[in-house]
Amino acid sequence: MKLQKILMAEDELDIQIVARLALEAVGGFSVEICSSGSEALEAAPRFVPDLILLDVMMPGMDGVTTLQALRAMPQFAATPVVFMTAKVQPSEIALYKQAGALDVICKPFDPMTLSQTVTEIWEQHAAR
């Protein structure tokens, strides 16, 4: 299956803009951006993403809580989720993977390589 639709939950507008440009213009993906975890939970059933990118630090519902809520929805029990965060100590990355994340993309990310990074994570997942 080819990666086409990406749902992204990110509360910072500048990161939303850069990520949308990187993923749509460079990667050719269809992207739905939400400003919070609760927005992502509302948008996911409507958008039906192939992959979900979650910011870890968001007001209200953080990324890990959002991931747990998504996993509780049968249609997203197996949807690949990747965290995007500046908190990338090995112990933090281990925690995110224990929570069910496929991988972690470090912020700030390079807009020119973001779609390639996401594609590589997707392909490694698909190969399993």
Secondary structure as GFF3:
##gff-version 3
##sequence-region A 1 128
A	DSSP	beta_strand	5	9	.	.	.	ID=ss1
A	DSSP	alpha_helix	13	20	.	.	.	ID=ss2
A	DSSP	pi_helix	21	26	.	.	.	ID=ss3
A	DSSP	beta_strand	30	34	.	.	.	ID=ss4
A	DSSP	alpha_helix	37	47	.	.	.	ID=ss5
A	DSSP	beta_strand	51	55	.	.	.	ID=ss6
A	DSSP	alpha_helix	63	71	.	.	.	ID=ss7
A	DSSP	three_ten_helix	74	76	.	.	.	ID=ss8
A	DSSP	beta_strand	81	85	.	.	.	ID=ss9
A	DSSP	alpha_helix	90	98	.	.	.	ID=ss10
A	DSSP	beta_strand	103	106	.	.	.	ID=ss11
A	DSSP	alpha_helix	114	127	.	.	.	ID=ss12
###
